[in-house]
Amino acid sequence: MRLLSMILLMFNIHSALANELLLRPLPAGGWSITQGAVD
């Protein structure tokens, strides 16, 4: 349950980054996941 919370937190952070830098791809592990969710 704690791990899930950490994953959701990281997802929220990456989502915020995606909103700020939609045209700037970042070499982050969760970026592709976030992009797929945003699209």
CHARMM internal coordinates of N, CA and C (Angstrom, degrees):
IC EDIT
DIST 1 N 1 CA 1.4699
DIST 1 CA 1 C 1.5266
ANGL 1 N 1 CA 1 C 109.73
DIST 1 C 2 N 1.3210
ANGL 1 CA 1 C 2 N 115.91
DIHE 1 N 1 CA 1 C 2 N -40.21
DIST 2 N 2 CA 1.4585
ANGL 1 C 2 N 2 CA 120.00
DIHE 1 CA 1 C 2 N 2 CA 178.56
DIST 2 CA 2 C 1.5236
ANGL 2 N 2 CA 2 C 110.58
DIHE 1 C 2 N 2 CA 2 C -67.42
DIST 2 C 3 N 1.3278
ANGL 2 CA 2 C 3 N 115.93
DIHE 2 N 2 CA 2 C 3 N -39.43
DIST 3 N 3 CA 1.4627
ANGL 2 C 3 N 3 CA 120.51
DIHE 2 CA 2 C 3 N 3 CA 178.52
DIST 3 CA 3 C 1.5247
ANGL 3 N 3 CA 3 C 110.07
DIHE 2 C 3 N 3 CA 3 C -62.56
DIST 3 C 4 N 1.3139
ANGL 3 CA 3 C 4 N 116.74
DIHE 3 N 3 CA 3 C 4 N -41.37
DIST 4 N 4 CA 1.4605
ANGL 3 C 4 N 4 CA 121.31
DIHE 3 CA 3 C 4 N 4 CA 179.00
DIST 4 CA 4 C 1.5291
ANGL 4 N 4 CA 4 C 110.60
DIHE 3 C 4 N 4 CA 4 C -60.70
DIST 4 C 5 N 1.3251
ANGL 4 CA 4 C 5 N 116.08
DIHE 4 N 4 CA 4 C 5 N -41.34
DIST 5 N 5 CA 1.4645
ANGL 4 C 5 N 5 CA 120.42
DIHE 4 CA 4 C 5 N 5 CA 178.95
DIST 5 CA 5 C 1.5226
ANGL 5 N 5 CA 5 C 110.57
DIHE 4 C 5 N 5 CA 5 C -62.37
DIST 5 C 6 N 1.3280
ANGL 5 CA 5 C 6 N 116.75
DIHE 5 N 5 CA 5 C 6 N -40.74
DIST 6 N 6 CA 1.4644
ANGL 5 C 6 N 6 CA 120.58
DIHE 5 CA 5 C 6 N 6 CA 179.32
DIST 6 CA 6 C 1.5239
ANGL 6 N 6 CA 6 C 110.55
DIHE 5 C 6 N 6 CA 6 C -65.89
DIST 6 C 7 N 1.3295
ANGL 6 CA 6 C 7 N 116.98
DIHE 6 N 6 CA 6 C 7 N -39.61
DIST 7 N 7 CA 1.4646
ANGL 6 C 7 N 7 CA 121.19
DIHE 6 CA 6 C 7 N 7 CA 178.50
DIST 7 CA 7 C 1.5241
ANGL 7 N 7 CA 7 C 110.13
DIHE 6 C 7 N 7 CA 7 C -63.93
DIST 7 C 8 N 1.3217
ANGL 7 CA 7 C 8 N 116.59
DIHE 7 N 7 CA 7 C 8 N -43.67
DIST 8 N 8 CA 1.4609
ANGL 7 C 8 N 8 CA 120.38
DIHE 7 CA 7 C 8 N 8 CA 179.26
DIST 8 CA 8 C 1.5231
ANGL 8 N 8 CA 8 C 110.25
DIHE 7 C 8 N 8 CA 8 C -64.34
DIST 8 C 9 N 1.3201
ANGL 8 CA 8 C 9 N 117.17
DIHE 8 N 8 CA 8 C 9 N -37.96
DIST 9 N 9 CA 1.4593
ANGL 8 C 9 N 9 CA 121.01
DIHE 8 CA 8 C 9 N 9 CA 178.62
DIST 9 CA 9 C 1.5228
ANGL 9 N 9 CA 9 C 110.30
DIHE 8 C 9 N 9 CA 9 C -63.07
DIST 9 C 10 N 1.3344
ANGL 9 CA 9 C 10 N 116.19
DIHE 9 N 9 CA 9 C 10 N -46.59
DIST 10 N 10 CA 1.4615
ANGL 9 C 10 N 10 CA 120.30
DIHE 9 CA 9 C 10 N 10 CA 178.85
DIST 10 CA 10 C 1.5270
ANGL 10 N 10 CA 10 C 110.41
DIHE 9 C 10 N 10 CA 10 C -62.85
DIST 10 C 11 N 1.3232
ANGL 10 CA 10 C 11 N 116.71
DIHE 10 N 10 CA 10 C 11 N -38.26
DIST 11 N 11 CA 1.4627
ANGL 10 C 11 N 11 CA 120.71
DIHE 10 CA 10 C 11 N 11 CA 178.76
DIST 11 CA 11 C 1.5233
ANGL 11 N 11 CA 11 C 110.55
DIHE 10 C 11 N 11 CA 11 C -62.59
DIST 11 C 12 N 1.3297
ANGL 11 CA 11 C 12 N 116.63
DIHE 11 N 11 CA 11 C 12 N -41.50
DIST 12 N 12 CA 1.4656
ANGL 11 C 12 N 12 CA 120.84
DIHE 11 CA 11 C 12 N 12 CA 178.74
DIST 12 CA 12 C 1.5209
ANGL 12 N 12 CA 12 C 110.60
DIHE 11 C 12 N 12 CA 12 C -63.79
DIST 12 C 13 N 1.3320
ANGL 12 CA 12 C 13 N 116.83
DIHE 12 N 12 CA 12 C 13 N -41.12
DIST 13 N 13 CA 1.4644
ANGL 12 C 13 N 13 CA 121.23
DIHE 12 CA 12 C 13 N 13 CA 179.00
DIST 13 CA 13 C 1.5231
ANGL 13 N 13 CA 13 C 109.85
DIHE 12 C 13 N 13 CA 13 C -63.20
DIST 13 C 14 N 1.3221
ANGL 13 CA 13 C 14 N 117.14
DIHE 13 N 13 CA 13 C 14 N -45.98
DIST 14 N 14 CA 1.4621
ANGL 13 C 14 N 14 CA 120.53
DIHE 13 CA 13 C 14 N 14 CA -179.73
DIST 14 CA 14 C 1.5231
ANGL 14 N 14 CA 14 C 111.05
DIHE 13 C 14 N 14 CA 14 C -66.18
DIST 14 C 15 N 1.3250
ANGL 14 CA 14 C 15 N 116.71
DIHE 14 N 14 CA 14 C 15 N -33.70
DIST 15 N 15 CA 1.4567
ANGL 14 C 15 N 15 CA 119.79
DIHE 14 CA 14 C 15 N 15 CA 177.20
DIST 15 CA 15 C 1.5270
ANGL 15 N 15 CA 15 C 110.44
DIHE 14 C 15 N 15 CA 15 C -64.47
DIST 15 C 16 N 1.3287
ANGL 15 CA 15 C 16 N 115.80
DIHE 15 N 15 CA 15 C 16 N -41.09
DIST 16 N 16 CA 1.4635
ANGL 15 C 16 N 16 CA 120.15
DIHE 15 CA 15 C 16 N 16 CA 178.13
DIST 16 CA 16 C 1.5279
ANGL 16 N 16 CA 16 C 109.67
DIHE 15 C 16 N 16 CA 16 C -63.60
DIST 16 C 17 N 1.3253
ANGL 16 CA 16 C 17 N 116.52
DIHE 16 N 16 CA 16 C 17 N -41.80
DIST 17 N 17 CA 1.4645
ANGL 16 C 17 N 17 CA 120.52
DIHE 16 CA 16 C 17 N 17 CA 177.81
DIST 17 CA 17 C 1.5190
ANGL 17 N 17 CA 17 C 110.60
DIHE 16 C 17 N 17 CA 17 C -62.92
DIST 17 C 18 N 1.3242
ANGL 17 CA 17 C 18 N 116.43
DIHE 17 N 17 CA 17 C 18 N -40.08
DIST 18 N 18 CA 1.4625
ANGL 17 C 18 N 18 CA 120.46
DIHE 17 CA 17 C 18 N 18 CA -179.95
DIST 18 CA 18 C 1.5277
ANGL 18 N 18 CA 18 C 110.29
DIHE 17 C 18 N 18 CA 18 C -63.92
DIST 18 C 19 N 1.3150
ANGL 18 CA 18 C 19 N 116.48
DIHE 18 N 18 CA 18 C 19 N -39.51
DIST 19 N 19 CA 1.4629
ANGL 18 C 19 N 19 CA 120.00
DIHE 18 CA 18 C 19 N 19 CA 179.17
DIST 19 CA 19 C 1.5261
ANGL 19 N 19 CA 19 C 110.99
DIHE 18 C 19 N 19 CA 19 C -66.14
DIST 19 C 20 N 1.3255
ANGL 19 CA 19 C 20 N 117.17
DIHE 19 N 19 CA 19 C 20 N -34.97
DIST 20 N 20 CA 1.4602
ANGL 19 C 20 N 20 CA 121.71
DIHE 19 CA 19 C 20 N 20 CA -178.91
DIST 20 CA 20 C 1.5237
ANGL 20 N 20 CA 20 C 111.72
DIHE 19 C 20 N 20 CA 20 C -79.71
DIST 20 C 21 N 1.3186
ANGL 20 CA 20 C 21 N 116.90
DIHE 20 N 20 CA 20 C 21 N -35.78
DIST 21 N 21 CA 1.4668
ANGL 20 C 21 N 21 CA 121.16
DIHE 20 CA 20 C 21 N 21 CA -171.78
DIST 21 CA 21 C 1.5254
ANGL 21 N 21 CA 21 C 111.40
DIHE 20 C 21 N 21 CA 21 C -129.02
DIST 21 C 22 N 1.3313
ANGL 21 CA 21 C 22 N 116.23
DIHE 21 N 21 CA 21 C 22 N 57.30
DIST 22 N 22 CA 1.4659
ANGL 21 C 22 N 22 CA 119.55
DIHE 21 CA 21 C 22 N 22 CA -177.20
DIST 22 CA 22 C 1.5219
ANGL 22 N 22 CA 22 C 111.93
DIHE 21 C 22 N 22 CA 22 C -61.86
DIST 22 C 23 N 1.3242
ANGL 22 CA 22 C 23 N 116.91
DIHE 22 N 22 CA 22 C 23 N -33.58
DIST 23 N 23 CA 1.4584
ANGL 22 C 23 N 23 CA 120.00
DIHE 22 CA 22 C 23 N 23 CA -174.96
DIST 23 CA 23 C 1.5241
ANGL 23 N 23 CA 23 C 112.26
DIHE 22 C 23 N 23 CA 23 C -96.47
DIST 23 C 24 N 1.3304
ANGL 23 CA 23 C 24 N 116.58
DIHE 23 N 23 CA 23 C 24 N 3.81
DIST 24 N 24 CA 1.4645
ANGL 23 C 24 N 24 CA 119.98
DIHE 23 CA 23 C 24 N 24 CA 179.75
DIST 24 CA 24 C 1.5173
ANGL 24 N 24 CA 24 C 109.91
DIHE 23 C 24 N 24 CA 24 C -116.93
DIST 24 C 25 N 1.3171
ANGL 24 CA 24 C 25 N 118.14
DIHE 24 N 24 CA 24 C 25 N 97.19
DIST 25 N 25 CA 1.4689
ANGL 24 C 25 N 25 CA 121.14
DIHE 24 CA 24 C 25 N 25 CA 178.88
DIST 25 CA 25 C 1.5250
ANGL 25 N 25 CA 25 C 110.87
DIHE 24 C 25 N 25 CA 25 C -64.94
DIST 25 C 26 N 1.3132
ANGL 25 CA 25 C 26 N 116.59
DIHE 25 N 25 CA 25 C 26 N 133.80
DIST 26 N 26 CA 1.4588
ANGL 25 C 26 N 26 CA 121.62
DIHE 25 CA 25 C 26 N 26 CA -179.93
DIST 26 CA 26 C 1.5272
ANGL 26 N 26 CA 26 C 109.70
DIHE 25 C 26 N 26 CA 26 C -110.62
DIST 26 C 27 N 1.3185
ANGL 26 CA 26 C 27 N 118.02
DIHE 26 N 26 CA 26 C 27 N 144.45
DIST 27 N 27 CA 1.4666
ANGL 26 C 27 N 27 CA 122.05
DIHE 26 CA 26 C 27 N 27 CA 178.52
DIST 27 CA 27 C 1.5225
ANGL 27 N 27 CA 27 C 111.73
DIHE 26 C 27 N 27 CA 27 C -77.64
DIST 27 C 28 N 1.3284
ANGL 27 CA 27 C 28 N 116.14
DIHE 27 N 27 CA 27 C 28 N 46.82
DIST 28 N 28 CA 1.4605
ANGL 27 C 28 N 28 CA 120.39
DIHE 27 CA 27 C 28 N 28 CA -179.47
DIST 28 CA 28 C 1.5294
ANGL 28 N 28 CA 28 C 110.01
DIHE 27 C 28 N 28 CA 28 C -98.03
DIST 28 C 29 N 1.3191
ANGL 28 CA 28 C 29 N 116.19
DIHE 28 N 28 CA 28 C 29 N 146.61
DIST 29 N 29 CA 1.4548
ANGL 28 C 29 N 29 CA 120.43
DIHE 28 CA 28 C 29 N 29 CA -175.99
DIST 29 CA 29 C 1.5192
ANGL 29 N 29 CA 29 C 112.69
DIHE 28 C 29 N 29 CA 29 C -62.52
DIST 29 C 30 N 1.3450
ANGL 29 CA 29 C 30 N 117.52
DIHE 29 N 29 CA 29 C 30 N -35.57
DIST 30 N 30 CA 1.4520
ANGL 29 C 30 N 30 CA 120.56
DIHE 29 CA 29 C 30 N 30 CA -175.82
DIST 30 CA 30 C 1.5152
ANGL 30 N 30 CA 30 C 113.92
DIHE 29 C 30 N 30 CA 30 C -93.27
DIST 30 C 31 N 1.3538
ANGL 30 CA 30 C 31 N 115.93
DIHE 30 N 30 CA 30 C 31 N 4.54
DIST 31 N 31 CA 1.4643
ANGL 30 C 31 N 31 CA 118.76
DIHE 30 CA 30 C 31 N 31 CA -174.21
DIST 31 CA 31 C 1.5158
ANGL 31 N 31 CA 31 C 111.72
DIHE 30 C 31 N 31 CA 31 C -64.20
DIST 31 C 32 N 1.3218
ANGL 31 CA 31 C 32 N 117.34
DIHE 31 N 31 CA 31 C 32 N -47.05
DIST 32 N 32 CA 1.4628
ANGL 31 C 32 N 32 CA 121.24
DIHE 31 CA 31 C 32 N 32 CA -178.23
DIST 32 CA 32 C 1.5307
ANGL 32 N 32 CA 32 C 110.22
DIHE 31 C 32 N 32 CA 32 C -61.90
DIST 32 C 33 N 1.3267
ANGL 32 CA 32 C 33 N 116.64
DIHE 32 N 32 CA 32 C 33 N -36.91
DIST 33 N 33 CA 1.4643
ANGL 32 C 33 N 33 CA 120.87
DIHE 32 CA 32 C 33 N 33 CA 178.99
DIST 33 CA 33 C 1.5225
ANGL 33 N 33 CA 33 C 109.54
DIHE 32 C 33 N 33 CA 33 C -66.00
DIST 33 C 34 N 1.3285
ANGL 33 CA 33 C 34 N 115.51
DIHE 33 N 33 CA 33 C 34 N -42.44
DIST 34 N 34 CA 1.4623
ANGL 33 C 34 N 34 CA 120.52
DIHE 33 CA 33 C 34 N 34 CA -179.66
DIST 34 CA 34 C 1.5201
ANGL 34 N 34 CA 34 C 110.32
DIHE 33 C 34 N 34 CA 34 C -66.53
DIST 34 C 35 N 1.3146
ANGL 34 CA 34 C 35 N 116.62
DIHE 34 N 34 CA 34 C 35 N -44.27
DIST 35 N 35 CA 1.4522
ANGL 34 C 35 N 35 CA 120.56
DIHE 34 CA 34 C 35 N 35 CA 179.16
DIST 35 CA 35 C 1.5234
ANGL 35 N 35 CA 35 C 110.67
DIHE 34 C 35 N 35 CA 35 C -58.67
DIST 35 C 36 N 1.3219
ANGL 35 CA 35 C 36 N 116.83
DIHE 35 N 35 CA 35 C 36 N -42.94
DIST 36 N 36 CA 1.4559
ANGL 35 C 36 N 36 CA 120.72
DIHE 35 CA 35 C 36 N 36 CA 178.88
DIST 36 CA 36 C 1.5209
ANGL 36 N 36 CA 36 C 111.09
DIHE 35 C 36 N 36 CA 36 C -62.95
DIST 36 C 37 N 1.3379
ANGL 36 CA 36 C 37 N 116.43
DIHE 36 N 36 CA 36 C 37 N -38.37
DIST 37 N 37 CA 1.4615
ANGL 36 C 37 N 37 CA 120.22
DIHE 36 CA 36 C 37 N 37 CA 179.97
DIST 37 CA 37 C 1.5245
ANGL 37 N 37 CA 37 C 110.10
DIHE 36 C 37 N 37 CA 37 C -71.23
DIST 37 C 38 N 1.3272
ANGL 37 CA 37 C 38 N 117.15
DIHE 37 N 37 CA 37 C 38 N -38.98
DIST 38 N 38 CA 1.4607
ANGL 37 C 38 N 38 CA 121.65
DIHE 37 CA 37 C 38 N 38 CA -179.57
DIST 38 CA 38 C 1.5228
ANGL 38 N 38 CA 38 C 109.70
DIHE 37 C 38 N 38 CA 38 C -65.89
DIST 38 C 39 N 1.3240
ANGL 38 CA 38 C 39 N 116.46
DIHE 38 N 38 CA 38 C 39 N -43.94
DIST 39 N 39 CA 1.4581
ANGL 38 C 39 N 39 CA 120.55
DIHE 38 CA 38 C 39 N 39 CA 179.11
DIST 39 CA 39 C 1.5299
ANGL 39 N 39 CA 39 C 109.24
DIHE 38 C 39 N 39 CA 39 C -67.37
END
COOR INIT
IC SEED 1 N 1 CA 1 C
IC BUILD
